[in-house]
Amino acid sequence: MAGDEDPAMIFVLSLLKQNRRRRLILHSSLNQLVARRKRLLTVCFLVMVINVMSCCSTTIVRSPRSCRRFGRNTGWWRNVWGTYSATRFKKTFRVSRTTFIYILNRIKGQLERKTLAEDPIPPELRLALCLYRLGRGDYYYTIAEMVGLGVSTICSIVREVCRALVENFWTDAISSLMPKSEEEFREKILDMEEMWQFPCCWSALDGCHIPVKCPPGGQESSKEYHNFKNFYSVVLMSLVDSHYRFIWGSCGFPGNSHDSIIFQSTDMWNSIQEGCIPEIGKVIAKINVPPLIVADSAFPLRGWLMKPYTDAILSPQQKYFNYRLSRARMVTEGAYGQLKGRWRVLLRKNESETDMVTLSTLACMVLHNICIDQGDSLSKKLDLTFDPETLEKRDRDEIRELLQMTSCKKVNDTGAHGRQVRDALCQKLWLEKETGVVL
């Protein structure tokens, strides 16, 4: 019965209901407070992110992603081509603008890039970098800093351009000057006799050392490349005509090799032995004198290869013959003086590998002949055969020492026909001196 319920129990139950209601209200209020704080924190975080992003966007300029670590200095080449005078351009690259454009037109197709990942290095800049390296002899690192390219990129550019020069110009600039017919041999002989007054001679032979760093391979390799002048080198052996042009060349033999061994190991020696020189000799003192190559005492004496007398005691006639032959051989010193004077990379120790030194030397020979054919003259201040201060001709021994030309031990005279030809020429030259009449 309701009336029978205890009043105390009713009071307790009402208190419990009120407490439960208060707890529900308090829990709801706490949930609402937590939700409001979460929304407030979210809004504050978003505001902070927006402020940070707006500050970064005003202070940092993001550049497009690139595979290069450094930016290129594109202004260097534009400044060179657009503002350099003709004199300064030639002083920088050792060739005139006309010669530069002539070379570029021949090798441009080989230097262009067909597959591109980024903006390619243009062919004219590649050629300019190669000529700068060959002409100045600066280190790859120095050139890389100047133009904003990697050192390995400069190395590959120089190698590529040198190879293009040799492949595209060697035949026209050098091989074509090698006489092949009787008429061409007669023209070479006539030029040499008119300019250097030595009969029956069509070219001069000599070698010079190209300095290199110590090649790998241990002690044996070091001995092989260590020459008598106390540095490491490879030997450049070449034939030079009367106009200081290279008509044949071979480079890469170790610096400790003898000149005679080097020349006899080449294809030129084999070709001459097989009869590439025509029989168009001139009869002198009843001896048939064939077309001659003049050389120093380090080479063997042959009927076609003339060297000076090497006896301990020489007669006046023999001394005069040696003098005349020495004058004719000076074309090699002049050619090497212009070669190393214009392309200074050949003058100092090269930090490249031996094969790259050989390739760059052949490229310099090509450029040397191109400059002569294009009428691109060389200043006496760059020609190493002249003193840059007085502009006078240097002493011959000083020239050979400066050019690091080979000076091997003399080879004993061999070949009876060679001795007969030399004696006949000696007699002819002495008679011309005594009588004053060219026979």
Rosetta blueprint (number, residue, H / E / L):
1 M L
2 A L
3 G L
4 D L
5 E L
6 D L
7 P H
8 A H
9 M H
10 I H
11 F H
12 V H
13 L H
14 S H
15 L H
16 L H
17 K H
18 Q H
19 N H
20 R H
21 R H
22 R H
23 R H
24 L H
25 I H
26 L H
27 H H
28 S H
29 S H
30 L H
31 N H
32 Q H
33 L H
34 V H
35 A H
36 R H
37 R H
38 K H
39 R H
40 L H
41 L H
42 T H
43 V H
44 C H
45 F H
46 L H
47 V H
48 M H
49 V H
50 I H
51 N H
52 V H
53 M H
54 S H
55 C H
56 C H
57 S H
58 T H
59 T H
60 I L
61 V L
62 R L
63 S L
64 P L
65 R L
66 S L
67 C L
68 R L
69 R L
70 F L
71 G L
72 R L
73 N L
74 T L
75 G H
76 W H
77 W H
78 R H
79 N H
80 V H
81 W H
82 G H
83 T H
84 Y L
85 S L
86 A H
87 T H
88 R H
89 F H
90 K H
91 K H
92 T H
93 F H
94 R L
95 V L
96 S L
97 R H
98 T H
99 T H
100 F H
101 I H
102 Y H
103 I H
104 L H
105 N H
106 R H
107 I H
108 K H
109 G H
110 Q H
111 L H
112 E L
113 R L
114 K L
115 T L
116 L L
117 A L
118 E L
119 D L
120 P L
121 I L
122 P L
123 P H
124 E H
125 L H
126 R H
127 L H
128 A H
129 L H
130 C H
131 L H
132 Y H
133 R H
134 L H
135 G H
136 R H
137 G L
138 D L
139 Y L
140 Y H
141 Y H
142 T H
143 I H
144 A H
145 E H
146 M H
147 V H
148 G L
149 L L
150 G L
151 V H
152 S H
153 T H
154 I H
155 C H
156 S H
157 I H
158 V H
159 R H
160 E H
161 V H
162 C H
163 R H
164 A H
165 L H
166 V H
167 E H
168 N H
169 F H
170 W H
171 T H
172 D H
173 A H
174 I L
175 S H
176 S H
177 L H
178 M L
179 P L
180 K L
181 S L
182 E H
183 E H
184 E H
185 F H
186 R H
187 E H
188 K H
189 I H
190 L H
191 D H
192 M H
193 E H
194 E H
195 M H
196 W H
197 Q L
198 F L
199 P L
200 C L
201 C E
202 W E
203 S E
204 A E
205 L E
206 D E
207 G E
208 C E
209 H E
210 I E
211 P E
212 V E
213 K L
214 C L
215 P L
216 P L
217 G L
218 G H
219 Q H
220 E H
221 S H
222 S H
223 K H
224 E H
225 Y H
226 H E
227 N L
228 F L
229 K L
230 N L
231 F L
232 Y E
233 S E
234 V E
235 V E
236 L E
237 M E
238 S E
239 L E
240 V E
241 D L
242 S L
243 H L
244 Y L
245 R L
246 F E
247 I E
248 W E
249 G E
250 S E
251 C E
252 G E
253 F E
254 P E
255 G L
256 N L
257 S L
258 H L
259 D H
260 S H
261 I H
262 I H
263 F H
264 Q H
265 S L
266 T L
267 D H
268 M H
269 W H
270 N H
271 S H
272 I H
273 Q H
274 E L
275 G L
276 C L
277 I L
278 P L
279 E L
280 I L
281 G L
282 K E
283 V E
284 I E
285 A L
286 K L
287 I E
288 N E
289 V E
290 P L
291 P L
292 L E
293 I E
294 V E
295 A L
296 D L
297 S L
298 A L
299 F L
300 P L
301 L L
302 R L
303 G L
304 W L
305 L E
306 M E
307 K L
308 P L
309 Y L
310 T L
311 D L
312 A L
313 I L
314 L L
315 S L
316 P H
317 Q H
318 Q H
319 K H
320 Y H
321 F H
322 N H
323 Y H
324 R H
325 L H
326 S H
327 R H
328 A H
329 R H
330 M H
331 V H
332 T H
333 E H
334 G H
335 A H
336 Y H
337 G H
338 Q H
339 L H
340 K H
341 G H
342 R H
343 W L
344 R H
345 V H
346 L H
347 L L
348 R L
349 K L
350 N E
351 E L
352 S L
353 E L
354 T H
355 D H
356 M H
357 V H
358 T H
359 L H
360 S H
361 T H
362 L H
363 A H
364 C H
365 M H
366 V H
367 L H
368 H H
369 N H
370 I H
371 C H
372 I H
373 D H
374 Q L
375 G L
376 D L
377 S L
378 L L
379 S L
380 K L
381 K L
382 L L
383 D L
384 L L
385 T L
386 F E
387 D L
388 P L
389 E L
390 T L
391 L L
392 E L
393 K E
394 R L
395 D L
396 R H
397 D H
398 E H
399 I H
400 R H
401 E H
402 L H
403 L H
404 Q L
405 M E
406 T L
407 S L
408 C L
409 K L
410 K L
411 V L
412 N L
413 D L
414 T L
415 G L
416 A H
417 H H
418 G H
419 R H
420 Q H
421 V H
422 R H
423 D H
424 A H
425 L H
426 C H
427 Q H
428 K H
429 L H
430 W H
431 L H
432 E H
433 K H
434 E H
435 T H
436 G L
437 V L
438 V L
439 L L
